[in-house]
Amino acid sequence: MQQGHNSPDVLEALSKGDIRKANELMGSVYLVEALVVHGNHLGRTLGYPTANLQLPDSKPFLLANGVYAVKVEIDQVVYKGMANAGIRPTISGKALTVEVNIFEFSGDIYGKKLVVCFFERIRDEKKFDSLDLLVQQIHLDKAEALKLLS
């Protein structure tokens, strides 16, 4: 039986980061549509540029903080990627941020609307003791995302 985003079972699965269960219950993929805005460009510095998403106020982001395997639609082309949803504790972030590293993509997409489809949770968000350790984990996250999306 398909259920909408507002079903208690779906909301519980989303809040726990169980995106696979939520997608099964909904009969569709949990997605967000959002504009790309400028961030602090740290991802690019670390070798993993991200599209920082400005989430619409009208539709709350329901997923638990963490790293997810995603597919991203840009100008009707679909790319694989990984998304981080959370406060970015390694860099002492405070506010919820959703940012996407889009695999095999390079281009200026500031101000464009992306559709990000969430398929699988890779891991919880965590604080790393150094940016080097964060980069090592991002490398592993990318390998896991590619495996999950293949």
N, C-alpha and C positions, 0 to 999 in steps of 0.2 A: 504494500500500500504506500503510495506516494504521500509525503507530507510536506507542508510549506515550511519556510524559514521560521515561522512563529510557533510551530508545534513544540510542545515541551520536550519531547524526545530529541528533536533536531537541535534545539537550543542547548540542551544538556551536552550532546555530543560535540557541538561547536565549542562550547565553553571549556571542555576538557581537551580540545585539540584533536578529537577523533574525527578528522575530516572524512575519512573513508566511510565510517558509519553514517555520518550526516549526509554525505552524498547519496548513499544507498537509500536512506529513509526518504530523501527529497526526490529521488529518481532523476536528479540532475546534479550538476557540479556547482559547489558554492563558488561564487565569483564576486568580484568587486570591480566597479568601473570608477576610474579616478584620473584626475589630471596629474601630469608629471610636473613637479616643482623643484626648484633648486634646494639642495641640501648643503651639507658642509664639505662635500667632495672627498670625504675620507675613503669611501669605497674605491674610488679611482686611484687614490694614493696607495692603497693596499693591493691594487691589481685586480680588484673586483668592482668595477663601476656599478652603481645602482641607480635605478629610477626611483626617486622619492615620491610617494603618492600623497596627494591631497585628498583625503577621504571626504565624501560629501557628508555634511551635517545631518542631512535628512535620512541617511541610512547608516546606523551604527555598525561598526566592525565587531563581529560577534566571536571571532576565533580567539582561542587561547594564545598567549605569547609563545613564540617558537619559530623554528625554521621549517619551511614547507617546500615541497616540490610543486612547481606551478607551470602552467602554460600561459603565455602572454600574447594577446592579439594587438598588433600595431598595424594600422592601415590595412586591415584584412589579411595580414600575414601572421601565422602563429609560430611562436618560438618557445623552446623549452627554457626553464629558468628555475631560480630558487628565490624565495621571499623570506625576509625576516620581519616578523611582527613583534613589536615590543618596545622597551624603553632604551635599549642599547646600553646595558649596565657597564660594559667594559670602558666606555667613554663617558661615564657618569651622566647618561641621558636621563631625562625626567618624564617626558611626554611620550605617549604612544606614537610610534612611527611604523609605517609599513613601507618597506623598500624592496625592490626587486632587482636581482642580477639576471640579466637576459643573456642566455648563452648564444654565442655566434652572432651577435648583433653589435653594431657600432653605428651611431648616428645621433643627431640632435633631436631629441623628442620632448624638450621642455615645452610645456603648454599643450601637449597632445593628450588625448584621452586614451588610456589603456584599459583593456579588459583582462583581468588577472583571474585565472581559474585555479583553484586550490585542489590538489589531488591527494597529497599524502604529507603527513607530518614527519619530518626527519628527526627533530630533537627539540628539547626545551631550550628556551633562551637561557644563557648563563653568562656570568661575569668571568672573563679571562684575566690572568695576572699580567699579560702583556699583549701588545698588538701582534707580535710574532706568533704567539700561541693562538690568537684569534685567526690569523691568516692560515695557519696549519689546519685549524678546524674547518674553516670555510672551504679549503681545498678538499677535505674529506666530504663535506656537505655537498659540494658540487658533484663529486663522483657518485654519491648516494642518490642525488636527485636524478642524474642521468640514468642510473640503473632503474630507478622507480618509474621513470617516464618512458622507458624504451618498450 
